[in-house]
Amino acid sequence: MNSFRTLLKLVRANRRGVVAAGLTALLVLGLGMLNGRVTQETNARKSPEALQFEQTPDDWLARQESVTEFRRALDEGTLTAVGLAASQPGLVLYTLNDGKKASTTVPGCTALGCAGTVLDRVADRSADTGFALVRIEIDPRTASRRLLDGVGAVLSPLLLLATIVIALFMVARLQTGVGGAASRLSTRPETRFADAIGNDEAKAALNRVKAFMHDPAQYAKLGATAPRGVLLVGPPGTGKTLMAKALAGESRANFIAVDGSYFTATFYGAGVSKVKALFKLARKHAPCVLFIDEVDGIGKRSRGGEVGGGESELNRIINCVLVEMDGFEALDNVTVVAATNHEDNIDEAMRRPGRFDMLVRLALPTLPERQRLFDLYIGKVIHDGSANTAALARMTSGMSPADIANTVNKAASTAAEAGAVSVSSEHLLRAIETHQLGGEVSSIKGLLTEETRERLAYHEAGHALVGHWLHAGVVERVTIEPRGRALGVTFMTRDTEDPLYKQSELTSRLAMMLGGREAELLVQGSVSTGASDDLKRASELAIDMVGSLGFSKVFGLLSVSGVPKELLGPDIQAAVLHEARVLLEQAQVKCQRLLESNREQLDALAQSLLAHEVLSGEALKALLGARVAV
């Protein structure tokens, strides 16, 4: 009784469900009755022989006979009944006079008929001999085959649907970044500021972020706002990623690194989902440094006019990043560090206070820093200790830490290719030449005649000796091996990287640039086109000295570069060119006097270049000798 009451309560509580279930049951019952009625009416119209074949077809199909046996029975008139399967042309079920049941398949039959086979005109034979001939509807497959085909028919669309669903899920998963690069956390990096050589000013600025991440509560208690965004700006290869990782290491924070292209996606809206998932991941793993490299890839919004779908999606991604940064709480302890080589491409909205409001600039390494970098990277390879890292640092002005690392790696690769047991100073110098001159030794080397080689040797010897005698710099290396567009090179460096140049130093540089041409003229009695680049650079320097740097006797304190263009008439231009030419001619006279008075030393250096092609180190110093006063 209690069970009945409980059931009644359930029915009352789910009246709609009960009504729906009842209607469904009635519909199924009605369809079943209708199907039974249709089957009954159809069978009523069939002959007894056809019904017998269709009700138990396996009795005939289980006994397969050859077509020859069927033909013999047909010819002998021993057939009682013959059933032709409509579903499979040529399939015949037949019964003999003795009650034997069998089946056969007649080849050559099609849906259009069985002309030319044993079944051709079988209807006439039926009328003559009196056996029953009926068309039957049977399924010749076995029960197991029917079950297997039924399962396959059900599973095939399901498998196709499942494959499509899984593919879409995987694409969406990749597009939203789940399981992607952002999920691979570098927990508590071991990198520290000491591992990033140079950029002391940038480290000092990042120490403020480090202090906040160590104790955010202290800052929040005083009402101080957390530094939410840091923008690292600097040339390629200056260590922006390393600095961001060092900040995470110093702050004992997790580190997530992506780049601007991470947010792009094939599907519209997936980029915004990536942004949300990324910031959610950063908050989950706080304290955290979220590093976005090449942020200028998403950092510029389109303004005004109609924008395409891609630009519209980019604007939405930027807006989502800004909204997420605005949503940082005081104690979220998440700092977003972005890096770019092009700060002008960053949208102003991203650089306003509260977002990427801390700008940290990274510069190329100075001379002492380059020496420390060479010490660091050379220490990671097998070397013979012959490298002079101070000289290497002087020769690599303007190279980034990444360039220096690549140069040392190039030297090690060259040593390995040559079968050397260690990396020598020569390997490093050749790697620097490859980097500075843009390539390996040119194949044109084999085409140079002895006369051309001699001209090149005296040309480079002239550069080296004049620069050395006039204190234009330190001659580090002289070579007549053609690389890139240069047929020969004299590497000359300054002792320091003082940004100021004295007039005497620039005058000496003018003479040094002309030293190669004057050496050719002195020894060969003629000049060649090899001095064209020297003349170009010397002319540019002379014009700058007169027009911009204040070394002009004609213009005095007036800088021509500061004069409006409309006031620069032909007379002023002619005056600048005349004084620049005077400077060049004075430098030329100085070169000629030095080379003529030291002809023996010039010959010795040129002959040594012809013999060895490359001179550096102590051998070069011995040939250059002590500097003379001029």
C-alpha positions in Angstrom: 0.0 0.0 0.0 2.8 2.4 0.9 4.6 1.6 -2.4 1.4 2.4 -4.3 1.1 5.7 -2.5 4.7 6.6 -3.2 4.2 5.7 -6.9 1.1 7.9 -7.0 3.0 10.8 -5.5 5.7 10.4 -8.2 3.1 10.4 -10.9 1.5 13.5 -9.6 4.8 15.3 -9.2 5.8 14.4 -12.8 2.5 14.6 -14.7 4.0 16.0 -17.9 6.6 13.3 -18.0 4.0 10.6 -17.4 1.8 12.0 -20.1 4.7 12.2 -22.5 5.7 8.6 -21.7 2.2 7.4 -22.2 1.8 9.2 -25.6 5.2 7.7 -26.7 4.1 4.2 -25.7 0.8 4.6 -27.5 2.6 5.8 -30.6 5.0 2.9 -30.6 2.2 0.4 -30.0 0.2 1.9 -32.8 3.1 1.7 -35.2 3.7 -1.9 -34.2 0.1 -2.8 -34.8 0.1 -1.0 -38.2 3.3 -2.8 -39.2 1.8 -6.2 -38.3 -1.4 -5.4 -40.2 0.6 -4.4 -43.4 2.6 -7.7 -43.1 -0.5 -9.7 -42.8 -2.2 -8.1 -45.8 1.0 -8.5 -47.9 1.4 -12.2 -47.0 -2.3 -12.9 -47.9 -1.6 -11.9 -51.5 1.4 -14.3 -51.9 1.3 -18.0 -53.0 2.0 -20.8 -50.5 5.3 -21.6 -52.3 6.5 -18.0 -52.0 5.6 -17.8 -48.3 7.4 -21.1 -47.7 10.6 -19.8 -49.4 10.4 -16.4 -47.5 9.6 -17.8 -44.0 12.6 -20.3 -43.8 15.1 -19.4 -46.6 18.0 -20.8 -44.6 16.6 -24.3 -45.4 17.5 -23.8 -49.0 20.5 -21.4 -48.6 22.3 -23.9 -46.3 22.6 -26.3 -49.3 24.5 -24.7 -52.2 24.6 -26.6 -55.5 26.3 -25.9 -58.8 24.4 -24.4 -61.7 25.0 -27.8 -63.5 22.8 -29.6 -60.9 20.1 -27.0 -61.3 20.2 -27.4 -65.1 20.0 -31.2 -64.8 17.0 -31.0 -62.6 15.4 -28.5 -65.0 16.0 -30.7 -68.0 14.9 -33.9 -66.2 11.7 -32.2 -65.0 12.3 -33.1 -61.3 11.6 -29.5 -60.0 8.6 -28.9 -57.8 9.1 -25.2 -57.0 11.6 -22.5 -58.0 12.0 -19.1 -56.2 13.9 -16.3 -57.8 15.4 -13.8 -55.3 14.5 -10.2 -56.2 17.3 -8.8 -54.0 20.1 -10.7 -55.7 19.7 -11.4 -59.4 20.7 -15.0 -60.3 20.0 -16.4 -56.8 17.7 -19.4 -57.1 16.0 -21.5 -54.4 14.4 -24.7 -55.7 12.7 -27.9 -54.4 12.9 -31.3 -56.1 10.2 -33.9 -56.4 11.8 -36.0 -53.6 11.5 -32.9 -51.2 15.2 -32.1 -51.4 15.9 -28.3 -51.0 18.8 -26.5 -52.5 20.0 -23.2 -53.9 22.4 -22.0 -56.6 23.6 -18.7 -58.1 23.4 -18.3 -61.9 26.2 -16.1 -63.3 25.3 -13.5 -66.0 22.1 -12.3 -64.4 21.5 -8.6 -63.9 18.6 -6.5 -62.6 17.4 -6.3 -66.3 17.2 -10.0 -66.8 19.0 -13.3 -67.3 19.1 -13.5 -71.1 21.6 -16.2 -72.4 21.7 -18.1 -69.0 20.0 -21.2 -67.7 17.2 -19.0 -66.4 16.4 -17.7 -69.9 12.8 -18.6 -70.7 12.4 -20.4 -67.3 8.8 -19.2 -67.2 8.1 -21.3 -70.4 9.7 -24.3 -68.8 7.5 -23.8 -65.7 4.4 -23.8 -67.8 5.6 -27.0 -69.7 6.7 -29.1 -66.8 4.3 -27.7 -64.1 6.7 -26.6 -61.4 5.8 -23.5 -59.4 7.9 -20.4 -60.3 7.7 -17.4 -57.9 9.6 -14.2 -57.1 10.6 -14.0 -53.5 11.8 -11.3 -51.1 14.6 -12.8 -48.9 17.8 -11.7 -47.3 20.6 -14.2 -48.3 22.9 -13.1 -45.6 23.6 -15.2 -42.5 22.3 -14.1 -39.1 25.8 -13.2 -38.0 26.4 -11.1 -41.2 23.1 -9.3 -40.7 24.0 -8.5 -37.2 27.5 -7.3 -38.1 26.1 -5.2 -41.0 23.5 -3.7 -38.7 26.0 -2.8 -36.1 28.2 -1.3 -38.9 25.3 0.7 -40.3 24.7 2.2 -36.9 28.3 2.8 -35.9 29.5 4.3 -39.2 27.6 7.6 -38.9 28.3 7.6 -35.2 32.1 7.2 -35.8 32.0 10.0 -38.4 30.1 12.2 -36.1 32.5 11.4 -33.2 35.5 12.1 -35.5 34.1 15.5 -36.4 33.3 16.4 -32.8 36.8 15.3 -31.6 38.5 17.3 -34.4 36.5 20.4 -33.6 37.2 20.0 -29.9 41.0 19.6 -30.6 41.1 22.7 -32.9 39.1 24.7 -30.3 41.5 23.4 -27.6 44.5 24.5 -29.6 43.0 27.9 -30.5 42.1 28.7 -26.9 45.6 27.7 -25.7 44.5 24.9 -23.4 47.5 22.6 -23.1 49.5 25.0 -25.3 52.7 26.9 -24.6 51.1 29.0 -21.9 50.3 25.9 -19.8 54.0 24.9 -19.6 55.1 26.9 -16.6 58.7 27.4 -15.8 58.2 27.2 -12.0 60.6 29.3 -10.0 63.3 29.9 -12.7 66.9 29.7 -11.4 67.9 32.7 -13.6 69.1 35.8 -11.7 70.0 39.3 -12.6 73.7 38.3 -12.3 73.2 35.9 -15.2 72.2 38.8 -17.5 75.4 40.6 -18.2 75.1 44.4 -18.6 72.0 46.6 -18.6 72.5 47.7 -15.0 70.0 50.5 -15.4 67.3 48.1 -16.4 68.1 45.9 -13.5 67.8 48.8 -11.1 64.4 49.7 -12.6 63.1 46.1 -12.3 64.2 45.9 -8.6 61.1 47.9 -7.8 58.9 45.2 -9.3 61.0 42.6 -7.5 60.4 44.4 -4.1 56.7 44.5 -4.7 56.4 40.9 -5.6 58.3 39.9 -2.5 55.8 41.7 -0.2 52.7 43.0 -1.9 50.8 43.4 1.4 53.3 46.1 2.6 52.7 48.2 -0.5 48.9 47.6 -0.4 48.8 48.6 3.3 50.2 52.0 2.4 47.9 52.4 -0.6 50.6 52.0 -3.2 49.6 50.7 -6.6 51.3 47.6 -7.9 53.4 47.9 -11.1 51.1 46.0 -13.4 52.9 46.3 -16.7 56.6 46.6 -17.7 57.6 47.4 -21.2 61.1 46.2 -22.2 62.4 48.1 -25.2 65.7 47.4 -27.0 67.3 46.2 -30.2 67.0 42.5 -31.1 69.3 40.2 -29.1 69.8 42.4 -26.1 68.4 39.9 -23.7 64.8 41.0 -23.1 63.5 37.5 -22.5 66.5 36.7 -20.2 65.8 39.8 -18.2 62.1 38.9 -17.8 63.1 35.4 -16.7 65.7 36.9 -14.3 62.9 39.1 -12.8 60.8 36.0 -12.1 63.8 34.2 -10.6 64.8 37.1 -8.4 61.1 37.5 -7.3 60.8 33.7 -6.6 57.7 33.8 -9.0 56.4 31.5 -11.7 57.2 32.5 -15.3 54.8 32.2 -18.3 56.2 33.2 -21.7 54.2 33.7 -24.9 54.6 36.0 -27.9 52.3 38.3 -29.8 51.4 35.6 -32.4 50.1 33.4 -29.5 46.8 35.3 -29.5 46.1 35.0 -33.2 43.6 32.3 -34.1 41.8 30.8 -37.1 38.4 31.1 -35.5 36.8 34.5 -34.8 36.7 35.1 -31.0 39.3 32.4 -30.1 42.0 35.1 -29.6 39.9 36.7 -26.9 39.4 33.3 -25.2 43.2 32.8 -25.2 43.7 36.2 -23.5 41.2 35.3 -20.7 42.6 31.8 -20.3 46.2 33.2 -20.1 45.4 35.8 -17.4 43.4 33.2 -15.5 46.4 30.9 -15.6 48.7 33.7 -14.4 46.4 34.5 -11.4 46.1 30.9 -10.5 49.9 30.6 -10.3 50.6 33.9 -8.5 53.1 35.2 -7.8 53.7 35.2 -11.5 55.6 37.1 -14.2 53.6 36.9 -17.5 56.0 37.6 -20.3 54.6 38.6 -23.8 57.4 38.8 -26.4 57.0 40.8 -29.6 54.0 42.6 -28.1 53.9 45.0 -31.0 52.3 42.0 -32.9 49.0 42.9 -31.1 49.9 46.3 -29.8 48.6 48.6 -32.5 44.9 49.2 -33.0 43.2 50.3 -36.2 41.5 53.7 -35.9 38.9 55.3 -38.1 37.3 54.0 -41.2 36.1 50.5 -41.8 38.3 47.7 -40.6 38.4 44.1 -41.8 37.6 41.1 -39.8 41.2 40.4 -38.9 41.8 44.0 -37.7 38.6 44.0 -35.8 39.6 40.8 -34.0 43.0 42.3 -33.2 41.3 45.3 -31.7 39.2 43.0 -29.5 42.3 41.1 -28.4 44.0 44.4 -27.4 40.9 45.6 -25.5 40.6 42.3 -23.7 44.3 42.5 -22.6 43.7 46.0 -21.3 40.5 45.0 -19.4 42.3 42.0 -17.8 45.2 44.3 -16.7 42.7 46.8 -15.3 41.1 44.0 -13.4 44.2 43.1 -11.3 43.6 43.4 -7.6 46.2 44.8 -5.3 47.2 41.4 -4.0 46.9 39.4 -7.2 50.8 39.6 -7.4 50.9 39.2 -11.2 53.1 41.4 -13.3 52.9 41.5 -17.1 56.2 42.1 -18.8 56.1 42.9 -22.5 59.0 43.2 -24.9 59.3 45.0 -28.3 61.9 46.2 -30.7 59.5 48.9 -32.0 58.0 50.9 -29.2 56.3 53.3 -31.6 54.0 50.4 -32.6 52.5 50.2 -29.1 49.1 51.7 -28.7 48.9 54.7 -26.5 46.1 53.1 -24.4 48.5 50.3 -23.5 51.1 52.7 -22.2 48.9 54.9 -20.0 49.4 54.8 -16.2 48.1 51.6 -14.7 49.0 49.4 -17.7 52.4 49.3 -19.3 53.5 52.4 -17.5 57.0 51.3 -16.6 59.4 51.7 -19.6 62.7 49.8 -19.2 65.2 50.3 -22.0 67.9 47.7 -22.8 71.0 48.8 -24.7 73.7 47.0 -26.6 76.6 45.9 -24.4 79.5 48.2 -23.7 83.1 47.3 -24.2 83.7 45.8 -20.7 80.3 44.0 -21.0 81.3 42.5 -24.3 84.5 41.2 -22.8 82.5 39.6 -20.0 80.2 38.0 -22.6 83.1 36.6 -24.5 84.6 35.2 -21.3 81.2 33.6 -20.5 80.5 32.0 -23.9 84.1 31.0 -24.6 84.1 29.3 -21.2 81.3 27.1 -22.4 83.4 25.6 -25.3 86.6 23.7 -25.4 89.3 26.3 -26.1 93.1 26.5 -26.0 93.2 29.7 -24.0 94.8 31.8 -26.7 91.8 34.2 -27.2 92.3 37.8 -26.2 88.8 38.7 -25.1 89.7 42.4 -24.7 90.7 42.5 -28.3 87.6 40.6 -29.4 85.4 43.0 -27.4 87.1 46.0 -29.2 86.4 44.4 -32.6 82.8 43.7 -31.9 81.4 47.2 -31.2 77.6 47.2 -31.9 77.1 43.5 -31.5 74.4 42.2 -29.2 74.8 39.4 -26.6 73.0 37.1 -29.1 75.5 38.1 -31.8 78.4 37.3 -29.5 76.9 34.0 -28.5 76.4 33.1 -32.2 79.9 34.2 -33.1 81.5 31.9 -30.4 79.2 29.1 -31.6 80.3 29.7 -35.2 83.9 29.5 -34.1 83.3 26.2 -32.3 81.5 24.8 -35.4 84.4 25.9 -37.7 86.9 24.2 -35.3 84.8 21.0 -35.3 84.5 21.0 -39.1 88.3 21.4 -39.4 88.9 18.5 -36.9 90.5 20.7 -34.3 90.7 19.5 -30.7 89.9 23.0 -29.3 88.7 26.4 -30.4 91.6 28.8 -31.0 91.9 32.6 -31.3 92.1 32.3 -35.1 88.7 30.5 -35.1 87.1 33.3 -33.1 88.7 36.0 -35.3 87.5 34.4 -38.5 84.0 34.0 -37.0 84.0 37.8 -36.2 85.1 38.5 -39.8 82.3 36.4 -41.1 79.8 38.3 -39.0 81.2 41.8 -39.7 81.7 41.3 -43.4 78.6 39.3 -44.1 79.9 35.9 -45.3 82.7 33.3 -45.6 85.8 33.8 -47.8 84.5 34.5 -51.3 85.1 32.2 -54.2 86.5 35.2 -56.1 89.8 34.6 -54.1 90.8 32.0 -56.7 90.3 34.5 -59.5 92.6 37.2 -58.2 95.9 37.7 -60.2 99.2 38.1 -58.4 99.2 41.8 -59.5 95.8 42.3 -57.9 96.9 40.5 -54.7 99.9 42.7 -54.5 97.8 45.8 -55.0 95.4 44.7 -52.2 98.3 43.9 -49.9 99.8 47.4 -50.3 96.3 49.0 -50.0 95.6 47.3 -46.7 99.1 47.8 -45.4 98.7 51.6 -46.2 95.5 51.7 -44.1 97.1 49.8 -41.2 100.4 51.8 -41.0 98.9 55.3 -41.4 96.2 54.5 -38.8 98.8 53.1 -36.5 101.3 56.0 -36.9 98.6 58.7 -36.5 96.9 57.1 -33.5 93.6 56.7 -35.3 93.0 53.5 -33.3 94.4 50.1 -32.5 95.0 47.9 -35.6 93.7 44.5 -34.5 93.8 42.5 -37.7 94.6 42.9 -41.4 93.5 40.5 -44.2 93.5 40.4 -47.9 91.0 37.5 -48.0 87.9 38.6 -49.9 84.6 38.4 -47.9 81.3 39.7 -48.9 81.8 42.8 -51.0 85.2 43.6 -49.4 88.4 42.4 -51.1 90.4 43.1 -48.0 89.9 44.6 -44.5 91.9 46.4 -41.9 90.2 46.0 -38.5 90.9 49.1 -36.4 89.3 49.8 -33.0 89.3 52.5 -30.3 90.8 51.9 -26.9 87.6 53.1 -25.3 84.0 53.7 -26.4 84.0 57.4 -25.4 81.1 58.9 -27.4 83.2 62.1 -27.9 85.7 62.4 -30.7 88.4 65.0 -30.7 89.3 66.9 -33.9 92.7 65.3 -34.0 91.2 61.8 -33.9 88.8 62.6 -36.8 91.7 64.1 -38.8 93.7 61.0 -38.3 90.8 58.9 -39.4 90.6 60.9 -42.6 94.3 60.1 -43.3 93.8 56.5 -42.4 90.9 56.2 -44.9 93.1 57.6 -47.6 96.1 55.5 -46.7 95.2 52.6 -48.9 94.8 54.7 -52.1 98.1 56.6 -51.4 100.0 53.3 -50.9 98.8 52.0 -54.2 99.8 55.3 -55.9 103.3 55.2 -54.3 104.1 51.6 -55.1 102.1 50.9 -58.3 102.2 54.4 -59.8 98.4 54.3 -60.3 95.2 53.9 -58.3 92.2 51.5 -58.7 88.5 51.4 -58.0 89.2 49.6 -54.8 89.5 52.9 -53.0 86.0 54.1 -54.0 84.3 53.2 -50.7 87.2 54.7 -48.8 86.8 58.0 -50.7 83.0 58.0 -50.1 83.4 57.5 -46.3 86.2 60.1 -46.1 84.2 62.6 -48.0 81.1 62.1 -45.7 83.3 62.6 -42.6 85.0 65.7 -44.0 81.6 67.3 -44.9 80.3 66.5 -41.4 83.4 68.0 -39.8 82.9 71.2 -41.7 79.1 71.5 -41.7 78.0 69.9 -38.5 80.7 69.2 -36.0 82.1 72.8 -35.7 85.6 72.1 -37.1 85.3 74.7 -39.8 87.5 77.8 -40.1 85.2 79.4 -42.6 81.9 79.1 -40.7 83.3 79.3 -37.2 80.5 78.7 -34.7 77.8 78.3 -37.4 76.6 74.8 -38.0 75.4 74.4 -41.5 73.1 71.6 -40.6 71.2 74.0 -38.4 70.6 76.5 -41.1 67.1 76.3 -42.8 67.2 74.8 -46.3 65.9 77.9 -47.9 69.0 79.8 -46.7 71.5 77.3 -48.0 72.4 78.8 -51.3 75.0 77.7 -53.8 77.7 79.8 -52.2 77.3 78.1 -48.8 77.3 74.7 -50.4 80.4 75.6 -52.4 82.1 76.8 -49.3 81.4 73.6 -47.4 82.7 71.4 -50.3 85.8 73.6 -50.7 86.8 73.4 -47.0 86.0 69.6 -46.9 88.3 69.2 -49.9 91.0 71.1 -48.2 90.7 68.7 -45.2 91.0 65.8 -47.5 94.0 67.2 -49.3 95.8 67.9 -46.0 95.2 64.3 -45.0 96.5 63.2 -48.3 99.7 65.1 -47.9 100.2 63.6 -44.4 99.7 60.1 -45.9 102.2 60.6 -48.6 104.9 62.0 -46.3 104.5 59.1 -43.8 104.5 56.3 -46.5 107.4 57.7 -48.4 109.5 58.1 -45.2 108.7 54.5 -44.1 108.7 52.7 -47.4 110.7 49.7 -46.0 108.1 49.1 -43.3 105.3 49.3 -45.8 107.0 46.8 -48.1 107.6 44.4 -45.1 103.9 44.5 -44.1 102.7 44.0 -47.6 105.0 41.1 -48.3 103.9 39.4 -45.1 100.3 39.8 -46.1 101.1 38.2 -49.5 102.7 35.3 -47.7 100.1 34.8 -44.9 97.0 36.7 -46.2 95.9 37.3 -42.6 97.9 39.1 -39.8 97.0 39.6 -36.2 98.3 39.4 -32.7 102.0 39.6 -31.9 103.1 39.1 -35.6 101.1 42.2 -36.6 102.4 44.2 -33.7 106.0 43.4 -34.6 105.4 44.6 -38.2 103.7 47.8 -37.2 106.4 48.7 -34.7 106.4 51.6 -32.3 104.2 54.6 -33.1 106.0 57.6 -34.4 105.3 61.2 -33.5 103.9 63.3 -36.4 
